[in-house]
Amino acid sequence: MATTPSPDRRRTADEVNEEIRALWLGAGGRLRPDERRVYERLVTEWAEAEADSSPTHAA
């Protein structure tokens, strides 16, 4: 289920969101402490990916 992104490639917000959904689905709606840590890391990664895709963030 969990994937590790390649260090040279950042995942898109959609890709991270897919993993978040799979985590919740696999947990049956209730996360264990270790799953909660994974979830928090994924939400942070998702927020960064979402910010990177924002038109105002373009370099």
N, CA, C and O atoms as a CHARMM CRD file, in Angstrom:
* protein
*
  236
    1    1 MET  N      0.82000  -1.18400   0.00000 PROA 1      0.00000
    2    1 MET  CA     0.00000   0.00000   0.00000 PROA 1      0.00000
    3    1 MET  C      0.86300   1.24700   0.00000 PROA 1      0.00000
    4    1 MET  O      0.75500   2.05900  -0.91900 PROA 1      0.00000
    5    2 ALA  N      1.71200   1.42600   0.99300 PROA 2      0.00000
    6    2 ALA  CA     2.52800   2.62800   1.07500 PROA 2      0.00000
    7    2 ALA  C      3.61200   2.60500   0.01200 PROA 2      0.00000
    8    2 ALA  O      4.21400   1.57200  -0.28100 PROA 2      0.00000
    9    3 THR  N      3.83200   3.75900  -0.54200 PROA 3      0.00000
   10    3 THR  CA     4.88600   3.88600  -1.53800 PROA 3      0.00000
   11    3 THR  C      5.90200   4.88800  -1.03700 PROA 3      0.00000
   12    3 THR  O      5.57800   5.79900  -0.27500 PROA 3      0.00000
   13    4 THR  N      7.10900   4.71000  -1.46600 PROA 4      0.00000
   14    4 THR  CA     8.16800   5.63600  -1.10400 PROA 4      0.00000
   15    4 THR  C      8.54300   6.40400  -2.34600 PROA 4      0.00000
   16    4 THR  O      8.98400   5.81500  -3.33300 PROA 4      0.00000
   17    5 PRO  N      8.37300   7.72300  -2.31000 PROA 5      0.00000
   18    5 PRO  CA     8.70000   8.48000  -3.50800 PROA 5      0.00000
   19    5 PRO  C     10.19200   8.46100  -3.78500 PROA 5      0.00000
   20    5 PRO  O     11.01700   8.42900  -2.87200 PROA 5      0.00000
   21    6 SER  N     10.51100   8.48300  -5.05000 PROA 6      0.00000
   22    6 SER  CA    11.90400   8.56100  -5.46400 PROA 6      0.00000
   23    6 SER  C     12.46000   9.90800  -5.00800 PROA 6      0.00000
   24    6 SER  O     11.77000  10.92200  -5.11600 PROA 6      0.00000
   25    7 PRO  N     13.69700   9.93800  -4.49900 PROA 7      0.00000
   26    7 PRO  CA    14.24100  11.20600  -4.01400 PROA 7      0.00000
   27    7 PRO  C     14.36300  12.27200  -5.09900 PROA 7      0.00000
   28    7 PRO  O     14.39900  13.46200  -4.78800 PROA 7      0.00000
   29    8 ASP  N     14.42600  11.86100  -6.37400 PROA 8      0.00000
   30    8 ASP  CA    14.57600  12.83300  -7.45300 PROA 8      0.00000
   31    8 ASP  C     13.24400  13.22400  -8.08300 PROA 8      0.00000
   32    8 ASP  O     13.22300  14.01500  -9.02600 PROA 8      0.00000
   33    9 ARG  N     12.14500  12.69500  -7.58800 PROA 9      0.00000
   34    9 ARG  CA    10.83000  13.00200  -8.14900 PROA 9      0.00000
   35    9 ARG  C      9.81400  13.21400  -7.03900 PROA 9      0.00000
   36    9 ARG  O      9.58400  12.33000  -6.21500 PROA 9      0.00000
   37   10 ARG  N      9.21200  14.38800  -7.02600 PROA 10     0.00000
   38   10 ARG  CA     8.15500  14.66400  -6.05600 PROA 10     0.00000
   39   10 ARG  C      6.83500  14.19000  -6.63700 PROA 10     0.00000
   40   10 ARG  O      6.57900  14.34400  -7.83200 PROA 10     0.00000
   41   11 ARG  N      6.00300  13.61600  -5.78800 PROA 11     0.00000
   42   11 ARG  CA     4.70200  13.14400  -6.24200 PROA 11     0.00000
   43   11 ARG  C      3.72400  14.31400  -6.34700 PROA 11     0.00000
   44   11 ARG  O      3.88200  15.34100  -5.68800 PROA 11     0.00000
   45   12 THR  N      2.72600  14.13100  -7.18100 PROA 12     0.00000
   46   12 THR  CA     1.68200  15.14200  -7.30500 PROA 12     0.00000
   47   12 THR  C      0.73700  15.03100  -6.11000 PROA 12     0.00000
   48   12 THR  O      0.71600  14.02100  -5.40600 PROA 12     0.00000
   49   13 ALA  N     -0.04000  16.09000  -5.89800 PROA 13     0.00000
   50   13 ALA  CA    -1.02900  16.08200  -4.82300 PROA 13     0.00000
   51   13 ALA  C     -2.02800  14.94100  -5.02800 PROA 13     0.00000
   52   13 ALA  O     -2.45900  14.31000  -4.06300 PROA 13     0.00000
   53   14 ASP  N     -2.39100  14.68100  -6.27000 PROA 14     0.00000
   54   14 ASP  CA    -3.32700  13.58600  -6.55300 PROA 14     0.00000
   55   14 ASP  C     -2.74900  12.23000  -6.17100 PROA 14     0.00000
   56   14 ASP  O     -3.45800  11.37700  -5.63600 PROA 14     0.00000
   57   15 GLU  N     -1.46500  12.03000  -6.44600 PROA 15     0.00000
   58   15 GLU  CA    -0.82200  10.75900  -6.09700 PROA 15     0.00000
   59   15 GLU  C     -0.78800  10.56700  -4.57100 PROA 15     0.00000
   60   15 GLU  O     -1.06200   9.48000  -4.06300 PROA 15     0.00000
   61   16 VAL  N     -0.45400  11.62100  -3.87200 PROA 16     0.00000
   62   16 VAL  CA    -0.39800  11.53700  -2.40800 PROA 16     0.00000
   63   16 VAL  C     -1.80100  11.33200  -1.85000 PROA 16     0.00000
   64   16 VAL  O     -1.99600  10.54000  -0.92800 PROA 16     0.00000
   65   17 ASN  N     -2.78000  12.04300  -2.40700 PROA 17     0.00000
   66   17 ASN  CA    -4.15800  11.90000  -1.95200 PROA 17     0.00000
   67   17 ASN  C     -4.64700  10.46700  -2.13000 PROA 17     0.00000
   68   17 ASN  O     -5.38200   9.94800  -1.28900 PROA 17     0.00000
   69   18 GLU  N     -4.24800   9.84000  -3.20400 PROA 18     0.00000
   70   18 GLU  CA    -4.62200   8.43600  -3.43900 PROA 18     0.00000
   71   18 GLU  C     -4.08400   7.54500  -2.31000 PROA 18     0.00000
   72   18 GLU  O     -4.77600   6.64300  -1.83900 PROA 18     0.00000
   73   19 GLU  N     -2.85300   7.80600  -1.88500 PROA 19     0.00000
   74   19 GLU  CA    -2.28400   7.01200  -0.79700 PROA 19     0.00000
   75   19 GLU  C     -2.99300   7.30100   0.53300 PROA 19     0.00000
   76   19 GLU  O     -3.19300   6.39500   1.34200 PROA 19     0.00000
   77   20 ILE  N     -3.36800   8.55500   0.75300 PROA 20     0.00000
   78   20 ILE  CA    -4.11700   8.90800   1.97100 PROA 20     0.00000
   79   20 ILE  C     -5.44400   8.15700   1.99600 PROA 20     0.00000
   80   20 ILE  O     -5.82400   7.59300   3.02200 PROA 20     0.00000
   81   21 ARG  N     -6.13900   8.15200   0.87800 PROA 21     0.00000
   82   21 ARG  CA    -7.43000   7.43700   0.81000 PROA 21     0.00000
   83   21 ARG  C     -7.24700   5.93800   1.06500 PROA 21     0.00000
   84   21 ARG  O     -8.04800   5.32200   1.76900 PROA 21     0.00000
   85   22 ALA  N     -6.20100   5.36100   0.49500 PROA 22     0.00000
   86   22 ALA  CA    -5.94200   3.92900   0.70000 PROA 22     0.00000
   87   22 ALA  C     -5.62300   3.64000   2.16100 PROA 22     0.00000
   88   22 ALA  O     -6.03100   2.60900   2.69500 PROA 22     0.00000
   89   23 LEU  N     -4.90100   4.54000   2.80300 PROA 23     0.00000
   90   23 LEU  CA    -4.58000   4.36400   4.22000 PROA 23     0.00000
   91   23 LEU  C     -5.85700   4.33700   5.05200 PROA 23     0.00000
   92   23 LEU  O     -6.04000   3.44800   5.88500 PROA 23     0.00000
   93   24 TRP  N     -6.73200   5.30100   4.83100 PROA 24     0.00000
   94   24 TRP  CA    -7.99300   5.34700   5.57900 PROA 24     0.00000
   95   24 TRP  C     -8.87200   4.13600   5.27500 PROA 24     0.00000
   96   24 TRP  O     -9.49100   3.57100   6.17700 PROA 24     0.00000
   97   25 LEU  N     -8.92600   3.74600   4.02400 PROA 25     0.00000
   98   25 LEU  CA    -9.74300   2.59200   3.64500 PROA 25     0.00000
   99   25 LEU  C     -9.22900   1.32800   4.31700 PROA 25     0.00000
  100   25 LEU  O    -10.00600   0.54400   4.86300 PROA 25     0.00000
  101   26 GLY  N     -7.91900   1.13500   4.27500 PROA 26     0.00000
  102   26 GLY  CA    -7.32100  -0.04200   4.89600 PROA 26     0.00000
  103   26 GLY  C     -7.46300  -0.05800   6.40700 PROA 26     0.00000
  104   26 GLY  O     -7.47900  -1.12300   7.02300 PROA 26     0.00000
  105   27 ALA  N     -7.56700   1.13000   7.00800 PROA 27     0.00000
  106   27 ALA  CA    -7.68000   1.22800   8.46300 PROA 27     0.00000
  107   27 ALA  C     -9.12600   1.15300   8.92300 PROA 27     0.00000
  108   27 ALA  O     -9.39000   1.11600  10.12400 PROA 27     0.00000
  109   28 GLY  N    -10.04800   1.13200   8.00400 PROA 28     0.00000
  110   28 GLY  CA   -11.44900   1.05900   8.38100 PROA 28     0.00000
  111   28 GLY  C    -11.94300   2.31900   9.08500 PROA 28     0.00000
  112   28 GLY  O    -12.88200   2.26900   9.87900 PROA 28     0.00000
  113   29 GLY  N    -11.30200   3.44600   8.78800 PROA 29     0.00000
  114   29 GLY  CA   -11.75200   4.71200   9.36100 PROA 29     0.00000
  115   29 GLY  C    -11.16700   5.05200  10.72000 PROA 29     0.00000
  116   29 GLY  O    -11.47700   6.10400  11.27900 PROA 29     0.00000
  117   30 ARG  N    -10.33100   4.18600  11.25700 PROA 30     0.00000
  118   30 ARG  CA    -9.71200   4.44400  12.56600 PROA 30     0.00000
  119   30 ARG  C     -8.22900   4.10500  12.47700 PROA 30     0.00000
  120   30 ARG  O     -7.86000   2.95000  12.26700 PROA 30     0.00000
  121   31 LEU  N     -7.37800   5.12300  12.64000 PROA 31     0.00000
  122   31 LEU  CA    -5.94000   4.93100  12.48200 PROA 31     0.00000
  123   31 LEU  C     -5.27400   4.55700  13.79900 PROA 31     0.00000
  124   31 LEU  O     -5.56700   5.13200  14.84700 PROA 31     0.00000
  125   32 ARG  N     -4.37100   3.58000  13.72600 PROA 32     0.00000
  126   32 ARG  CA    -3.51500   3.24400  14.86600 PROA 32     0.00000
  127   32 ARG  C     -2.44200   4.31900  14.97200 PROA 32     0.00000
  128   32 ARG  O     -2.26200   5.09200  14.03100 PROA 32     0.00000
  129   33 PRO  N     -1.72500   4.39100  16.08800 PROA 33     0.00000
  130   33 PRO  CA    -0.69200   5.42300  16.23700 PROA 33     0.00000
  131   33 PRO  C      0.34600   5.42200  15.10700 PROA 33     0.00000
  132   33 PRO  O      0.74200   6.48900  14.63800 PROA 33     0.00000
  133   34 ASP  N      0.78400   4.25800  14.67200 PROA 34     0.00000
  134   34 ASP  CA     1.76600   4.22000  13.58700 PROA 34     0.00000
  135   34 ASP  C      1.14800   4.69800  12.27500 PROA 34     0.00000
  136   34 ASP  O      1.81800   5.35800  11.48100 PROA 34     0.00000
  137   35 GLU  N     -0.10900   4.37300  12.04400 PROA 35     0.00000
  138   35 GLU  CA    -0.80200   4.83500  10.84600 PROA 35     0.00000
  139   35 GLU  C     -1.03700   6.34300  10.91700 PROA 35     0.00000
  140   35 GLU  O     -0.99100   7.02800   9.89600 PROA 35     0.00000
  141   36 ARG  N     -1.28400   6.85200  12.10400 PROA 36     0.00000
  142   36 ARG  CA    -1.48400   8.29500  12.29400 PROA 36     0.00000
  143   36 ARG  C     -0.21200   9.05200  11.89700 PROA 36     0.00000
  144   36 ARG  O     -0.28700  10.10700  11.26700 PROA 36     0.00000
  145   37 ARG  N      0.95200   8.51500  12.26500 PROA 37     0.00000
  146   37 ARG  CA     2.21800   9.16400  11.89200 PROA 37     0.00000
  147   37 ARG  C      2.38900   9.17300  10.37000 PROA 37     0.00000
  148   37 ARG  O      2.82200  10.17100   9.79500 PROA 37     0.00000
  149   38 VAL  N      2.05000   8.06900   9.73100 PROA 38     0.00000
  150   38 VAL  CA     2.11800   8.00200   8.26500 PROA 38     0.00000
  151   38 VAL  C      1.15000   9.02200   7.66600 PROA 38     0.00000
  152   38 VAL  O      1.49500   9.73700   6.72500 PROA 38     0.00000
  153   39 TYR  N     -0.05500   9.08100   8.21400 PROA 39     0.00000
  154   39 TYR  CA    -1.06600  10.01900   7.73400 PROA 39     0.00000
  155   39 TYR  C     -0.56800  11.46600   7.84200 PROA 39     0.00000
  156   39 TYR  O     -0.71700  12.24900   6.90400 PROA 39     0.00000
  157   40 GLU  N      0.01200  11.80900   8.96900 PROA 40     0.00000
  158   40 GLU  CA     0.51300  13.17000   9.16300 PROA 40     0.00000
  159   40 GLU  C      1.62100  13.50300   8.16600 PROA 40     0.00000
  160   40 GLU  O      1.67700  14.61700   7.64500 PROA 40     0.00000
  161   41 ARG  N      2.50200  12.53600   7.90100 PROA 41     0.00000
  162   41 ARG  CA     3.55800  12.75100   6.90600 PROA 41     0.00000
  163   41 ARG  C      2.94600  12.94200   5.52000 PROA 41     0.00000
  164   41 ARG  O      3.37800  13.80700   4.75700 PROA 41     0.00000
  165   42 LEU  N      1.93900  12.12900   5.19900 PROA 42     0.00000
  166   42 LEU  CA     1.29700  12.22500   3.89200 PROA 42     0.00000
  167   42 LEU  C      0.55900  13.55000   3.71700 PROA 42     0.00000
  168   42 LEU  O      0.59500  14.14000   2.63700 PROA 42     0.00000
  169   43 VAL  N     -0.10500  14.01800   4.76200 PROA 43     0.00000
  170   43 VAL  CA    -0.82100  15.29200   4.66700 PROA 43     0.00000
  171   43 VAL  C      0.16600  16.42900   4.42800 PROA 43     0.00000
  172   43 VAL  O     -0.10800  17.34000   3.64600 PROA 43     0.00000
  173   44 THR  N      1.30400  16.37500   5.09500 PROA 44     0.00000
  174   44 THR  CA     2.34100  17.39000   4.87700 PROA 44     0.00000
  175   44 THR  C      2.84600  17.32600   3.44200 PROA 44     0.00000
  176   44 THR  O      3.00000  18.35600   2.78600 PROA 44     0.00000
  177   45 GLU  N      3.10600  16.11100   2.95400 PROA 45     0.00000
  178   45 GLU  CA     3.56700  15.94200   1.57100 PROA 45     0.00000
  179   45 GLU  C      2.51000  16.43800   0.59400 PROA 45     0.00000
  180   45 GLU  O      2.83700  17.08100  -0.40300 PROA 45     0.00000
  181   46 TRP  N      1.23200  16.13900   0.87700 PROA 46     0.00000
  182   46 TRP  CA     0.14000  16.58300   0.01000 PROA 46     0.00000
  183   46 TRP  C      0.08400  18.11000  -0.04800 PROA 46     0.00000
  184   46 TRP  O     -0.04900  18.69000  -1.12500 PROA 46     0.00000
  185   47 ALA  N      0.18800  18.76200   1.12500 PROA 47     0.00000
  186   47 ALA  CA     0.11800  20.22100   1.17600 PROA 47     0.00000
  187   47 ALA  C      1.25800  20.85000   0.38200 PROA 47     0.00000
  188   47 ALA  O      1.05700  21.84500  -0.31500 PROA 47     0.00000
  189   48 GLU  N      2.45100  20.27400   0.48500 PROA 48     0.00000
  190   48 GLU  CA     3.59500  20.78600  -0.27000 PROA 48     0.00000
  191   48 GLU  C      3.38000  20.60500  -1.77200 PROA 48     0.00000
  192   48 GLU  O      3.68200  21.49800  -2.56400 PROA 48     0.00000
  193   49 ALA  N      2.85900  19.44900  -2.15200 PROA 49     0.00000
  194   49 ALA  CA     2.60300  19.18100  -3.57200 PROA 49     0.00000
  195   49 ALA  C      1.51000  20.10500  -4.09700 PROA 49     0.00000
  196   49 ALA  O      1.59200  20.58600  -5.22700 PROA 49     0.00000
  197   50 GLU  N      0.50000  20.35000  -3.29300 PROA 50     0.00000
  198   50 GLU  CA    -0.59300  21.24200  -3.68600 PROA 50     0.00000
  199   50 GLU  C     -0.06100  22.66900  -3.86500 PROA 50     0.00000
  200   50 GLU  O     -0.42300  23.35400  -4.82100 PROA 50     0.00000
  201   51 ALA  N      0.78600  23.10500  -2.95300 PROA 51     0.00000
  202   51 ALA  CA     1.37200  24.44700  -3.05600 PROA 51     0.00000
  203   51 ALA  C      2.25900  24.55000  -4.29100 PROA 51     0.00000
  204   51 ALA  O      2.27100  25.57900  -4.96600 PROA 51     0.00000
  205   52 ASP  N      2.99600  23.49300  -4.58300 PROA 52     0.00000
  206   52 ASP  CA     3.87400  23.48800  -5.75600 PROA 52     0.00000
  207   52 ASP  C      3.08300  23.57200  -7.05400 PROA 52     0.00000
  208   52 ASP  O      3.57800  24.10100  -8.04900 PROA 52     0.00000
  209   53 SER  N      1.86900  23.05900  -7.04900 PROA 53     0.00000
  210   53 SER  CA     1.06500  23.05300  -8.27600 PROA 53     0.00000
  211   53 SER  C      0.24100  24.32500  -8.43200 PROA 53     0.00000
  212   53 SER  O     -0.41900  24.52100  -9.45200 PROA 53     0.00000
  213   54 SER  N      0.28000  25.18800  -7.42200 PROA 54     0.00000
  214   54 SER  CA    -0.47800  26.42800  -7.45400 PROA 54     0.00000
  215   54 SER  C      0.08100  27.35300  -8.53600 PROA 54     0.00000
  216   54 SER  O      1.30000  27.48300  -8.65500 PROA 54     0.00000
  217   55 PRO  N     -0.77600  27.99400  -9.32300 PROA 55     0.00000
  218   55 PRO  CA    -0.29700  28.88200 -10.36900 PROA 55     0.00000
  219   55 PRO  C      0.52200  30.04900  -9.81800 PROA 55     0.00000
  220   55 PRO  O      1.39700  30.56300 -10.51500 PROA 55     0.00000
  221   56 THR  N      0.25900  30.47100  -8.60200 PROA 56     0.00000
  222   56 THR  CA     1.00000  31.58600  -8.01600 PROA 56     0.00000
  223   56 THR  C      2.38300  31.17300  -7.53600 PROA 56     0.00000
  224   56 THR  O      3.19700  32.02300  -7.17700 PROA 56     0.00000
  225   57 HSD  N      2.65200  29.86300  -7.52900 PROA 57     0.00000
  226   57 HSD  CA     3.93400  29.35700  -7.07300 PROA 57     0.00000
  227   57 HSD  C      4.92400  29.17600  -8.21500 PROA 57     0.00000
  228   57 HSD  O      6.08800  28.84200  -7.99000 PROA 57     0.00000
  229   58 ALA  N      4.46000  29.39500  -9.43200 PROA 58     0.00000
  230   58 ALA  CA     5.32600  29.16700 -10.59900 PROA 58     0.00000
  231   58 ALA  C      6.57900  30.03500 -10.51700 PROA 58     0.00000
  232   58 ALA  O      6.53800  31.19600 -10.11000 PROA 58     0.00000
  233   59 ALA  N      7.69000  29.42900 -10.91700 PROA 59     0.00000
  234   59 ALA  CA     8.98100  30.14800 -10.84100 PROA 59     0.00000
  235   59 ALA  C      9.16400  31.09500 -11.99100 PROA 59     0.00000
  236   59 ALA  O     10.18900  31.77200 -12.07600 PROA 59     0.00000
